[in-house]
């Protein structure tokens, strides 16, 4: 058996760079990053009772809520939440125009 040379490996940085050329993957990574900031903008009592679920066309973020009471209370904070989101959105070059709170999307 001949000696195997491992000199044709691609570096991890070039693999990640080529993966990020895929627009759908880039979009998913950006959304996941944005979702990670959700707890930073929320009042503490809602952090375990709501989580980002998806994005709709037009920049509408759907937020899963533990129950209808949480959804209603968060809707009262909507303007404040959108305002607190702005620095993160600018950094990620994203646009969120509205928040939709949906208790039907809640999964444990």
Biopython code that builds the backbone (N, CA, C, O; Angstrom):
import numpy as np
from Bio.PDB.StructureBuilder import StructureBuilder

atoms = [
    (1, "UNK", "N", (0.840, -1.179, 0.000)),
    (1, "UNK", "CA", (0.000, 0.000, 0.000)),
    (1, "UNK", "C", (0.884, 1.240, 0.000)),
    (1, "UNK", "O", (1.829, 1.341, 0.782)),
    (2, "UNK", "N", (0.573, 2.167, -0.868)),
    (2, "UNK", "CA", (1.373, 3.376, -0.999)),
    (2, "UNK", "C", (1.074, 4.386, 0.092)),
    (2, "UNK", "O", (0.054, 4.298, 0.775)),
    (3, "UNK", "N", (1.954, 5.323, 0.247)),
    (3, "UNK", "CA", (1.817, 6.375, 1.249)),
    (3, "UNK", "C", (0.770, 7.398, 0.771)),
    (3, "UNK", "O", (0.793, 7.834, -0.380)),
    (4, "UNK", "N", (-0.126, 7.762, 1.659)),
    (4, "UNK", "CA", (-1.176, 8.717, 1.324)),
    (4, "UNK", "C", (-0.729, 10.111, 1.756)),
    (4, "UNK", "O", (-0.362, 10.324, 2.911)),
    (5, "UNK", "N", (-0.763, 11.035, 0.838)),
    (5, "UNK", "CA", (-0.384, 12.414, 1.160)),
    (5, "UNK", "C", (-1.640, 13.260, 1.323)),
    (5, "UNK", "O", (-2.528, 13.249, 0.471)),
    (6, "UNK", "N", (-1.696, 13.979, 2.413)),
    (6, "UNK", "CA", (-2.872, 14.788, 2.721)),
    (6, "UNK", "C", (-2.578, 16.263, 2.498)),
    (6, "UNK", "O", (-2.736, 17.074, 3.410)),
    (7, "UNK", "N", (-2.166, 16.601, 1.331)),
    (7, "UNK", "CA", (-1.804, 17.986, 1.071)),
    (7, "UNK", "C", (-2.868, 18.750, 0.294)),
    (7, "UNK", "O", (-2.723, 19.952, 0.069)),
    (8, "UNK", "N", (-3.927, 18.074, -0.114)),
    (8, "UNK", "CA", (-4.947, 18.738, -0.919)),
    (8, "UNK", "C", (-6.148, 19.196, -0.096)),
    (8, "UNK", "O", (-7.203, 19.487, -0.660)),
    (9, "UNK", "N", (-6.006, 19.265, 1.223)),
    (9, "UNK", "CA", (-7.119, 19.699, 2.055)),
    (9, "UNK", "C", (-7.359, 21.187, 1.894)),
    (9, "UNK", "O", (-6.436, 21.983, 1.721)),
    (10, "UNK", "N", (-8.622, 21.521, 1.958)),
    (10, "UNK", "CA", (-9.018, 22.914, 1.918)),
    (10, "UNK", "C", (-9.078, 23.426, 3.352)),
    (10, "UNK", "O", (-9.507, 22.696, 4.245)),
    (11, "UNK", "N", (-8.666, 24.643, 3.583)),
    (11, "UNK", "CA", (-8.735, 25.240, 4.915)),
    (11, "UNK", "C", (-10.175, 25.529, 5.306)),
    (11, "UNK", "O", (-11.030, 25.749, 4.448)),
    (12, "UNK", "N", (-10.436, 25.527, 6.604)),
    (12, "UNK", "CA", (-11.804, 25.752, 7.101)),
    (12, "UNK", "C", (-12.322, 27.126, 6.688)),
    (12, "UNK", "O", (-13.513, 27.285, 6.418)),
    (13, "UNK", "N", (-11.440, 28.112, 6.639)),
    (13, "UNK", "CA", (-11.887, 29.452, 6.242)),
    (13, "UNK", "C", (-12.392, 29.485, 4.805)),
    (13, "UNK", "O", (-13.364, 30.180, 4.509)),
    (14, "UNK", "N", (-11.752, 28.749, 3.918)),
    (14, "UNK", "CA", (-12.226, 28.731, 2.529)),
    (14, "UNK", "C", (-13.507, 27.907, 2.389)),
    (14, "UNK", "O", (-14.342, 28.207, 1.536)),
    (15, "UNK", "N", (-13.670, 26.879, 3.210)),
    (15, "UNK", "CA", (-14.908, 26.091, 3.186)),
    (15, "UNK", "C", (-16.082, 26.958, 3.643)),
    (15, "UNK", "O", (-17.138, 26.965, 3.009)),
    (16, "UNK", "N", (-15.895, 27.684, 4.741)),
    (16, "UNK", "CA", (-16.958, 28.564, 5.255)),
    (16, "UNK", "C", (-17.262, 29.664, 4.252)),
    (16, "UNK", "O", (-18.424, 29.993, 4.018)),
    (17, "UNK", "N", (-16.226, 30.227, 3.665)),
    (17, "UNK", "CA", (-16.428, 31.285, 2.672)),
    (17, "UNK", "C", (-17.252, 30.779, 1.480)),
    (17, "UNK", "O", (-18.155, 31.469, 1.007)),
    (18, "UNK", "N", (-16.936, 29.582, 1.002)),
    (18, "UNK", "CA", (-17.691, 29.042, -0.134)),
    (18, "UNK", "C", (-19.125, 28.698, 0.274)),
    (18, "UNK", "O", (-20.041, 28.827, -0.538)),
    (19, "UNK", "N", (-19.333, 28.263, 1.516)),
    (19, "UNK", "CA", (-20.696, 27.979, 1.994)),
    (19, "UNK", "C", (-21.512, 29.266, 2.073)),
    (19, "UNK", "O", (-22.702, 29.267, 1.760)),
    (20, "UNK", "N", (-20.883, 30.352, 2.487)),
    (20, "UNK", "CA", (-21.596, 31.613, 2.639)),
    (20, "UNK", "C", (-21.926, 32.254, 1.296)),
    (20, "UNK", "O", (-22.655, 33.245, 1.247)),
    (21, "UNK", "N", (-21.404, 31.704, 0.216)),
    (21, "UNK", "CA", (-21.787, 32.179, -1.113)),
    (21, "UNK", "C", (-23.199, 31.730, -1.468)),
    (21, "UNK", "O", (-23.821, 32.290, -2.372)),
    (22, "UNK", "N", (-23.709, 30.723, -0.762)),
    (22, "UNK", "CA", (-25.069, 30.245, -0.971)),
    (22, "UNK", "C", (-26.028, 31.244, -0.318)),
    (22, "UNK", "O", (-26.014, 31.383, 0.906)),
    (23, "UNK", "N", (-26.864, 31.948, -1.100)),
    (23, "UNK", "CA", (-27.734, 32.984, -0.540)),
    (23, "UNK", "C", (-28.722, 32.457, 0.504)),
    (23, "UNK", "O", (-29.025, 33.156, 1.470)),
    (24, "UNK", "N", (-29.222, 31.251, 0.325)),
    (24, "UNK", "CA", (-30.184, 30.714, 1.287)),
    (24, "UNK", "C", (-29.514, 30.405, 2.619)),
    (24, "UNK", "O", (-30.097, 30.636, 3.678)),
    (25, "UNK", "N", (-28.303, 29.888, 2.568)),
    (25, "UNK", "CA", (-27.573, 29.601, 3.792)),
    (25, "UNK", "C", (-27.205, 30.895, 4.507)),
    (25, "UNK", "O", (-27.299, 30.988, 5.731)),
    (26, "UNK", "N", (-26.791, 31.876, 3.743)),
    (26, "UNK", "CA", (-26.438, 33.178, 4.319)),
    (26, "UNK", "C", (-27.650, 33.806, 4.999)),
    (26, "UNK", "O", (-27.534, 34.378, 6.084)),
    (27, "UNK", "N", (-28.800, 33.699, 4.365)),
    (27, "UNK", "CA", (-30.045, 34.234, 4.918)),
    (27, "UNK", "C", (-30.398, 33.511, 6.230)),
    (27, "UNK", "O", (-30.806, 34.145, 7.203)),
    (28, "UNK", "N", (-30.237, 32.190, 6.245)),
    (28, "UNK", "CA", (-30.541, 31.401, 7.448)),
    (28, "UNK", "C", (-29.600, 31.760, 8.594)),
    (28, "UNK", "O", (-30.034, 31.870, 9.741)),
    (29, "UNK", "N", (-28.336, 31.939, 8.297)),
    (29, "UNK", "CA", (-27.365, 32.305, 9.339)),
    (29, "UNK", "C", (-27.686, 33.692, 9.889)),
    (29, "UNK", "O", (-27.625, 33.910, 11.099)),
    (30, "UNK", "N", (-28.024, 34.620, 9.015)),
    (30, "UNK", "CA", (-28.358, 35.978, 9.451)),
    (30, "UNK", "C", (-29.603, 35.975, 10.324)),
    (30, "UNK", "O", (-29.634, 36.647, 11.355)),
    (31, "UNK", "N", (-30.624, 35.234, 9.931)),
    (31, "UNK", "CA", (-31.846, 35.151, 10.743)),
    (31, "UNK", "C", (-31.577, 34.509, 12.094)),
    (31, "UNK", "O", (-32.078, 34.975, 13.117)),
    (32, "UNK", "N", (-30.794, 33.453, 12.100)),
    (32, "UNK", "CA", (-30.467, 32.787, 13.356)),
    (32, "UNK", "C", (-29.711, 33.737, 14.279)),
    (32, "UNK", "O", (-29.944, 33.750, 15.488)),
    (33, "UNK", "N", (-28.823, 34.515, 13.722)),
    (33, "UNK", "CA", (-28.092, 35.506, 14.514)),
    (33, "UNK", "C", (-29.060, 36.534, 15.088)),
    (33, "UNK", "O", (-28.972, 36.890, 16.263)),
    (34, "UNK", "N", (-29.977, 37.009, 14.257)),
    (34, "UNK", "CA", (-30.970, 37.975, 14.718)),
    (34, "UNK", "C", (-31.820, 37.380, 15.837)),
    (34, "UNK", "O", (-32.079, 38.046, 16.839)),
    (35, "UNK", "N", (-32.250, 36.141, 15.673)),
    (35, "UNK", "CA", (-33.073, 35.492, 16.691)),
    (35, "UNK", "C", (-32.324, 35.389, 18.018)),
    (35, "UNK", "O", (-32.937, 35.397, 19.086)),
    (36, "UNK", "N", (-31.009, 35.292, 17.948)),
    (36, "UNK", "CA", (-30.203, 35.221, 19.161)),
    (36, "UNK", "C", (-30.253, 36.498, 19.979)),
    (36, "UNK", "O", (-29.980, 36.471, 21.179)),
    (37, "UNK", "N", (-30.594, 37.613, 19.356)),
    (37, "UNK", "CA", (-30.689, 38.885, 20.073)),
    (37, "UNK", "C", (-32.051, 39.094, 20.737)),
    (37, "UNK", "O", (-32.233, 40.072, 21.461)),
    (38, "UNK", "N", (-32.995, 38.210, 20.508)),
    (38, "UNK", "CA", (-34.352, 38.380, 21.019)),
    (38, "UNK", "C", (-34.362, 38.581, 22.537)),
    (38, "UNK", "O", (-35.016, 39.497, 23.034)),
    (39, "UNK", "N", (-33.647, 37.737, 23.268)),
    (39, "UNK", "CA", (-33.651, 37.854, 24.728)),
    (39, "UNK", "C", (-33.006, 39.148, 25.218)),
    (39, "UNK", "O", (-33.290, 39.594, 26.330)),
    (40, "UNK", "N", (-32.155, 39.747, 24.416)),
    (40, "UNK", "CA", (-31.496, 40.991, 24.814)),
    (40, "UNK", "C", (-32.434, 42.193, 24.781)),
    (40, "UNK", "O", (-32.197, 43.179, 25.478)),
    (41, "UNK", "N", (-33.485, 42.124, 23.987)),
    (41, "UNK", "CA", (-34.384, 43.274, 23.874)),
    (41, "UNK", "C", (-35.658, 43.107, 24.696)),
    (41, "UNK", "O", (-36.407, 44.066, 24.878)),
    (42, "UNK", "N", (-35.907, 41.905, 25.191)),
    (42, "UNK", "CA", (-37.140, 41.608, 25.917)),
    (42, "UNK", "C", (-37.064, 41.956, 27.394)),
    (42, "UNK", "O", (-35.992, 41.878, 27.994)),
    (43, "UNK", "N", (-38.191, 42.340, 27.987)),
    (43, "UNK", "CA", (-38.243, 42.368, 29.447)),
    (43, "UNK", "C", (-38.024, 40.935, 29.960)),
    (43, "UNK", "O", (-38.479, 39.975, 29.339)),
    (44, "UNK", "N", (-37.341, 40.800, 31.070)),
    (44, "UNK", "CA", (-36.922, 39.493, 31.568)),
    (44, "UNK", "C", (-38.072, 38.506, 31.756)),
    (44, "UNK", "O", (-37.894, 37.311, 31.521)),
    (45, "UNK", "N", (-39.234, 38.972, 32.169)),
    (45, "UNK", "CA", (-40.336, 38.043, 32.442)),
    (45, "UNK", "C", (-40.844, 37.314, 31.193)),
    (45, "UNK", "O", (-41.564, 36.322, 31.309)),
    (46, "UNK", "N", (-40.473, 37.802, 29.994)),
    (46, "UNK", "CA", (-40.931, 37.170, 28.755)),
    (46, "UNK", "C", (-39.877, 36.281, 28.105)),
    (46, "UNK", "O", (-40.165, 35.618, 27.108)),
    (47, "UNK", "N", (-38.677, 36.255, 28.642)),
    (47, "UNK", "CA", (-37.583, 35.561, 27.968)),
    (47, "UNK", "C", (-37.798, 34.059, 27.830)),
    (47, "UNK", "O", (-37.340, 33.467, 26.852)),
    (48, "UNK", "N", (-38.467, 33.439, 28.762)),
    (48, "UNK", "CA", (-38.729, 32.001, 28.653)),
    (48, "UNK", "C", (-40.133, 31.714, 28.121)),
    (48, "UNK", "O", (-40.540, 30.558, 28.004)),
    (49, "UNK", "N", (-40.855, 32.764, 27.807)),
    (49, "UNK", "CA", (-42.240, 32.607, 27.369)),
    (49, "UNK", "C", (-42.476, 32.996, 25.910)),
    (49, "UNK", "O", (-43.605, 32.957, 25.422)),
    (50, "UNK", "N", (-41.409, 33.368, 25.227)),
    (50, "UNK", "CA", (-41.539, 33.728, 23.811)),
    (50, "UNK", "C", (-40.217, 33.475, 23.110)),
    (50, "UNK", "O", (-39.152, 33.503, 23.727)),
    (51, "UNK", "N", (-40.304, 33.225, 21.802)),
    (51, "UNK", "CA", (-39.097, 33.024, 21.000)),
    (51, "UNK", "C", (-39.425, 33.290, 19.533)),
    (51, "UNK", "O", (-40.537, 33.012, 19.084)),
    (52, "UNK", "N", (-38.467, 33.822, 18.794)),
    (52, "UNK", "CA", (-38.690, 34.050, 17.364)),
    (52, "UNK", "C", (-38.988, 32.727, 16.669)),
    (52, "UNK", "O", (-38.373, 31.701, 16.959)),
    (53, "UNK", "N", (-39.940, 32.772, 15.749)),
    (53, "UNK", "CA", (-40.377, 31.550, 15.070)),
    (53, "UNK", "C", (-40.003, 31.560, 13.590)),
    (53, "UNK", "O", (-39.436, 30.596, 13.075)),
    (54, "UNK", "N", (-40.330, 32.666, 12.914)),
    (54, "UNK", "CA", (-40.046, 32.742, 11.476)),
    (54, "UNK", "C", (-40.148, 34.187, 11.010)),
    (54, "UNK", "O", (-40.494, 35.090, 11.773)),
    (55, "UNK", "N", (-39.833, 34.375, 9.726)),
    (55, "UNK", "CA", (-39.977, 35.686, 9.094)),
    (55, "UNK", "C", (-40.958, 35.548, 7.938)),
    (55, "UNK", "O", (-40.902, 34.590, 7.167)),
    (56, "UNK", "N", (-41.845, 36.508, 7.834)),
    (56, "UNK", "CA", (-42.792, 36.569, 6.727)),
    (56, "UNK", "C", (-42.316, 37.624, 5.732)),
    (56, "UNK", "O", (-41.499, 38.478, 6.076)),
    (57, "UNK", "N", (-42.817, 37.570, 4.512)),
    (57, "UNK", "CA", (-42.456, 38.608, 3.538)),
    (57, "UNK", "C", (-42.802, 39.998, 4.071)),
    (57, "UNK", "O", (-43.771, 40.169, 4.810)),
    (58, "UNK", "N", (-42.013, 40.965, 3.693)),
    (58, "UNK", "CA", (-42.256, 42.341, 4.121)),
    (58, "UNK", "C", (-41.598, 42.666, 5.450)),
    (58, "UNK", "O", (-41.826, 43.742, 6.004)),
    (59, "UNK", "N", (-40.780, 41.748, 5.975)),
    (59, "UNK", "CA", (-40.068, 42.021, 7.221)),
    (59, "UNK", "C", (-40.883, 41.818, 8.480)),
    (59, "UNK", "O", (-40.620, 42.465, 9.494)),
    (60, "UNK", "N", (-41.860, 40.941, 8.439)),
    (60, "UNK", "CA", (-42.685, 40.654, 9.621)),
    (60, "UNK", "C", (-42.101, 39.433, 10.335)),
    (60, "UNK", "O", (-42.007, 38.347, 9.763)),
    (61, "UNK", "N", (-41.712, 39.635, 11.593)),
    (61, "UNK", "CA", (-41.179, 38.534, 12.384)),
    (61, "UNK", "C", (-42.312, 37.910, 13.190)),
    (61, "UNK", "O", (-43.035, 38.602, 13.906)),
    (62, "UNK", "N", (-42.456, 36.593, 13.062)),
    (62, "UNK", "CA", (-43.449, 35.853, 13.838)),
    (62, "UNK", "C", (-42.762, 35.373, 15.116)),
    (62, "UNK", "O", (-41.693, 34.763, 15.077)),
    (63, "UNK", "N", (-43.398, 35.661, 16.239)),
    (63, "UNK", "CA", (-42.855, 35.287, 17.540)),
    (63, "UNK", "C", (-43.813, 34.296, 18.190)),
    (63, "UNK", "O", (-44.992, 34.595, 18.383)),
    (64, "UNK", "N", (-43.300, 33.114, 18.526)),
    (64, "UNK", "CA", (-44.109, 32.111, 19.223)),
    (64, "UNK", "C", (-44.205, 32.517, 20.683)),
    (64, "UNK", "O", (-43.209, 32.889, 21.303)),
    (65, "UNK", "N", (-45.413, 32.441, 21.224)),
    (65, "UNK", "CA", (-45.653, 32.828, 22.617)),
    (65, "UNK", "C", (-46.261, 31.662, 23.382)),
    (65, "UNK", "O", (-47.004, 30.855, 22.823)),
    (66, "UNK", "N", (-45.939, 31.585, 24.652)),
    (66, "UNK", "CA", (-46.389, 30.486, 25.501)),
    (66, "UNK", "C", (-47.909, 30.374, 25.570)),
    (66, "UNK", "O", (-48.452, 29.270, 25.609)),
    (67, "UNK", "N", (-48.592, 31.514, 25.586)),
    (67, "UNK", "CA", (-50.050, 31.511, 25.657)),
    (67, "UNK", "C", (-50.585, 32.849, 25.147)),
    (67, "UNK", "O", (-49.803, 33.769, 24.907)),
    (68, "UNK", "N", (-51.894, 32.972, 24.977)),
    (68, "UNK", "CA", (-52.467, 34.221, 24.456)),
    (68, "UNK", "C", (-52.224, 35.438, 25.351)),
    (68, "UNK", "O", (-52.144, 36.563, 24.857)),
    (69, "UNK", "N", (-52.109, 35.224, 26.646)),
    (69, "UNK", "CA", (-51.861, 36.344, 27.556)),
    (69, "UNK", "C", (-50.486, 36.951, 27.277)),
    (69, "UNK", "O", (-50.338, 38.172, 27.234)),
    (70, "UNK", "N", (-49.495, 36.103, 27.090)),
    (70, "UNK", "CA", (-48.142, 36.582, 26.765)),
    (70, "UNK", "C", (-48.168, 37.311, 25.419)),
    (70, "UNK", "O", (-47.561, 38.373, 25.280)),
    (71, "UNK", "N", (-48.862, 36.754, 24.438)),
    (71, "UNK", "CA", (-48.961, 37.387, 23.123)),
    (71, "UNK", "C", (-49.588, 38.774, 23.226)),
    (71, "UNK", "O", (-49.111, 39.726, 22.607)),
    (72, "UNK", "N", (-50.642, 38.883, 23.999)),
    (72, "UNK", "CA", (-51.315, 40.177, 24.169)),
    (72, "UNK", "C", (-50.404, 41.181, 24.870)),
    (72, "UNK", "O", (-50.309, 42.338, 24.460)),
    (73, "UNK", "N", (-49.742, 40.732, 25.921)),
    (73, "UNK", "CA", (-48.879, 41.645, 26.660)),
    (73, "UNK", "C", (-47.687, 42.093, 25.808)),
    (73, "UNK", "O", (-47.296, 43.260, 25.845)),
    (74, "UNK", "N", (-47.119, 41.171, 25.049)),
    (74, "UNK", "CA", (-46.006, 41.547, 24.167)),
    (74, "UNK", "C", (-46.454, 42.517, 23.082)),
    (74, "UNK", "O", (-45.687, 43.389, 22.675)),
    (75, "UNK", "N", (-47.681, 42.373, 22.615)),
    (75, "UNK", "CA", (-48.166, 43.303, 21.584)),
    (75, "UNK", "C", (-48.203, 44.741, 22.115)),
    (75, "UNK", "O", (-48.083, 45.695, 21.346)),
    (76, "UNK", "N", (-48.370, 44.888, 23.428)),
    (76, "UNK", "CA", (-48.333, 46.226, 24.023)),
    (76, "UNK", "C", (-46.918, 46.807, 24.024)),
    (76, "UNK", "O", (-46.742, 48.024, 24.072)),
    (77, "UNK", "N", (-45.926, 45.945, 23.972)),
    (77, "UNK", "CA", (-44.516, 46.358, 23.946)),
    (77, "UNK", "C", (-43.966, 46.457, 22.523)),
    (77, "UNK", "O", (-42.779, 46.734, 22.352)),
    (78, "UNK", "N", (-44.780, 46.242, 21.513)),
    (78, "UNK", "CA", (-44.305, 46.122, 20.130)),
    (78, "UNK", "C", (-43.434, 47.295, 19.678)),
    (78, "UNK", "O", (-42.363, 47.080, 19.110)),
    (79, "UNK", "N", (-43.870, 48.511, 19.917)),
    (79, "UNK", "CA", (-43.118, 49.686, 19.461)),
    (79, "UNK", "C", (-41.750, 49.730, 20.141)),
    (79, "UNK", "O", (-40.740, 50.012, 19.497)),
    (80, "UNK", "N", (-41.722, 49.451, 21.444)),
    (80, "UNK", "CA", (-40.472, 49.454, 22.182)),
    (80, "UNK", "C", (-39.531, 48.357, 21.665)),
    (80, "UNK", "O", (-38.334, 48.587, 21.498)),
    (81, "UNK", "N", (-40.081, 47.175, 21.416)),
    (81, "UNK", "CA", (-39.263, 46.060, 20.928)),
    (81, "UNK", "C", (-38.664, 46.370, 19.559)),
    (81, "UNK", "O", (-37.481, 46.123, 19.324)),
    (82, "UNK", "N", (-39.471, 46.905, 18.669)),
    (82, "UNK", "CA", (-38.962, 47.270, 17.336)),
    (82, "UNK", "C", (-37.853, 48.321, 17.442)),
    (82, "UNK", "O", (-36.867, 48.270, 16.707)),
    (83, "UNK", "N", (-38.022, 49.260, 18.350)),
    (83, "UNK", "CA", (-37.016, 50.296, 18.559)),
    (83, "UNK", "C", (-35.715, 49.699, 19.095)),
    (83, "UNK", "O", (-34.631, 50.062, 18.638)),
    (84, "UNK", "N", (-35.816, 48.793, 20.054)),
    (84, "UNK", "CA", (-34.622, 48.164, 20.630)),
    (84, "UNK", "C", (-33.926, 47.242, 19.632)),
    (84, "UNK", "O", (-32.725, 47.000, 19.747)),
    (85, "UNK", "N", (-34.663, 46.730, 18.663)),
    (85, "UNK", "CA", (-34.102, 45.844, 17.650)),
    (85, "UNK", "C", (-33.245, 46.592, 16.620)),
    (85, "UNK", "O", (-32.377, 45.988, 15.991)),
    (86, "UNK", "N", (-33.475, 47.878, 16.444)),
    (86, "UNK", "CA", (-32.847, 48.641, 15.363)),
    (86, "UNK", "C", (-31.320, 48.530, 15.304)),
    (86, "UNK", "O", (-30.790, 48.322, 14.213)),
    (87, "UNK", "N", (-30.583, 48.655, 16.414)),
    (87, "UNK", "CA", (-29.109, 48.535, 16.296)),
    (87, "UNK", "C", (-28.678, 47.168, 15.764)),
    (87, "UNK", "O", (-27.739, 47.082, 14.973)),
    (88, "UNK", "N", (-29.345, 46.115, 16.185)),
    (88, "UNK", "CA", (-29.011, 44.765, 15.718)),
    (88, "UNK", "C", (-29.361, 44.603, 14.237)),
    (88, "UNK", "O", (-28.617, 43.986, 13.476)),
    (89, "UNK", "N", (-30.489, 45.159, 13.849)),
    (89, "UNK", "CA", (-30.914, 45.070, 12.452)),
    (89, "UNK", "C", (-29.947, 45.802, 11.532)),
    (89, "UNK", "O", (-29.630, 45.313, 10.448)),
    (90, "UNK", "N", (-29.478, 46.968, 11.958)),
    (90, "UNK", "CA", (-28.523, 47.719, 11.142)),
    (90, "UNK", "C", (-27.229, 46.934, 10.975)),
    (90, "UNK", "O", (-26.665, 46.874, 9.882)),
    (91, "UNK", "N", (-26.767, 46.335, 12.063)),
    (91, "UNK", "CA", (-25.526, 45.561, 12.004)),
    (91, "UNK", "C", (-25.649, 44.391, 11.035)),
    (91, "UNK", "O", (-24.711, 44.095, 10.295)),
    (92, "UNK", "N", (-26.806, 43.724, 11.039)),
    (92, "UNK", "CA", (-27.021, 42.556, 10.190)),
    (92, "UNK", "C", (-27.549, 42.926, 8.799)),
    (92, "UNK", "O", (-27.720, 42.062, 7.939)),
    (93, "UNK", "N", (-27.801, 44.215, 8.596)),
    (93, "UNK", "CA", (-28.357, 44.689, 7.326)),
    (93, "UNK", "C", (-29.684, 43.984, 7.026)),
    (93, "UNK", "O", (-29.904, 43.474, 5.927)),
    (94, "UNK", "N", (-30.558, 43.973, 8.034)),
    (94, "UNK", "CA", (-31.878, 43.352, 7.911)),
    (94, "UNK", "C", (-32.953, 44.387, 8.181)),
    (94, "UNK", "O", (-32.686, 45.497, 8.643)),
    (95, "UNK", "N", (-34.182, 43.984, 7.875)),
    (95, "UNK", "CA", (-35.315, 44.875, 8.080)),
    (95, "UNK", "C", (-36.441, 44.082, 8.740)),
    (95, "UNK", "O", (-36.900, 43.072, 8.207)),
    (96, "UNK", "N", (-36.880, 44.555, 9.909)),
    (96, "UNK", "CA", (-38.072, 44.001, 10.559)),
    (96, "UNK", "C", (-39.038, 45.166, 10.710)),
    (96, "UNK", "O", (-38.756, 46.134, 11.416)),
    (97, "UNK", "N", (-40.174, 45.062, 10.044)),
    (97, "UNK", "CA", (-41.137, 46.166, 10.050)),
    (97, "UNK", "C", (-42.255, 45.959, 11.059)),
    (97, "UNK", "O", (-42.902, 46.916, 11.484)),
    (98, "UNK", "N", (-42.481, 44.690, 11.446)),
    (98, "UNK", "CA", (-43.591, 44.407, 12.352)),
    (98, "UNK", "C", (-43.301, 43.105, 13.098)),
    (98, "UNK", "O", (-42.494, 42.284, 12.661)),
    (99, "UNK", "N", (-43.971, 42.941, 14.221)),
    (99, "UNK", "CA", (-43.889, 41.715, 15.010)),
    (99, "UNK", "C", (-45.290, 41.123, 15.129)),
    (99, "UNK", "O", (-46.247, 41.827, 15.449)),
    (100, "UNK", "N", (-45.398, 39.845, 14.872)),
    (100, "UNK", "CA", (-46.674, 39.142, 15.000)),
    (100, "UNK", "C", (-46.501, 38.094, 16.103)),
    (100, "UNK", "O", (-45.662, 37.201, 15.988)),
    (101, "UNK", "N", (-47.285, 38.206, 17.156)),
    (101, "UNK", "CA", (-47.179, 37.305, 18.299)),
    (101, "UNK", "C", (-48.227, 36.211, 18.169)),
    (101, "UNK", "O", (-49.423, 36.494, 18.107)),
    (102, "UNK", "N", (-47.779, 34.964, 18.129)),
    (102, "UNK", "CA", (-48.666, 33.843, 17.841)),
    (102, "UNK", "C", (-48.512, 32.715, 18.854)),
    (102, "UNK", "O", (-47.501, 32.013, 18.834)),
    (103, "UNK", "N", (-49.493, 32.522, 19.744)),
    (103, "UNK", "CA", (-49.412, 31.428, 20.728)),
    (103, "UNK", "C", (-49.563, 30.050, 20.093)),
    (103, "UNK", "O", (-49.178, 29.055, 20.706)),
    (104, "UNK", "N", (-50.112, 29.964, 18.885)),
    (104, "UNK", "CA", (-50.301, 28.670, 18.223)),
    (104, "UNK", "C", (-48.980, 28.062, 17.762)),
    (104, "UNK", "O", (-48.916, 26.863, 17.489)),
    (105, "UNK", "N", (-47.937, 28.862, 17.673)),
    (105, "UNK", "CA", (-46.639, 28.382, 17.192)),
    (105, "UNK", "C", (-45.753, 27.859, 18.331)),
    (105, "UNK", "O", (-44.651, 27.369, 18.084)),
    (106, "UNK", "N", (-46.227, 27.962, 19.559)),
    (106, "UNK", "CA", (-45.406, 27.590, 20.710)),
    (106, "UNK", "C", (-45.172, 26.090, 20.770)),
    (106, "UNK", "O", (-46.113, 25.300, 20.693)),
    (107, "UNK", "N", (-43.901, 25.703, 20.910)),
    (107, "UNK", "CA", (-43.497, 24.309, 21.075)),
    (107, "UNK", "C", (-42.457, 24.278, 22.186)),
    (107, "UNK", "O", (-41.609, 25.164, 22.281)),
    (108, "UNK", "N", (-42.528, 23.287, 22.994)),
    (108, "UNK", "CA", (-41.523, 23.152, 24.068)),
    (108, "UNK", "C", (-40.364, 22.351, 23.619)),
    (108, "UNK", "O", (-39.427, 22.136, 24.388)),
]
sb = StructureBuilder()
sb.init_structure("model")
sb.init_model(0)
sb.init_chain("A")
sb.init_seg("    ")
for serial, (resi, resn, name, xyz) in enumerate(atoms, 1):
    if name == "N":
        sb.init_residue(resn, " ", resi, " ")
    sb.init_atom(name, np.array(xyz, "f"), 0.0, 1.0, " ", f" {name:<3s}", serial, name[0])
structure = sb.get_structure()
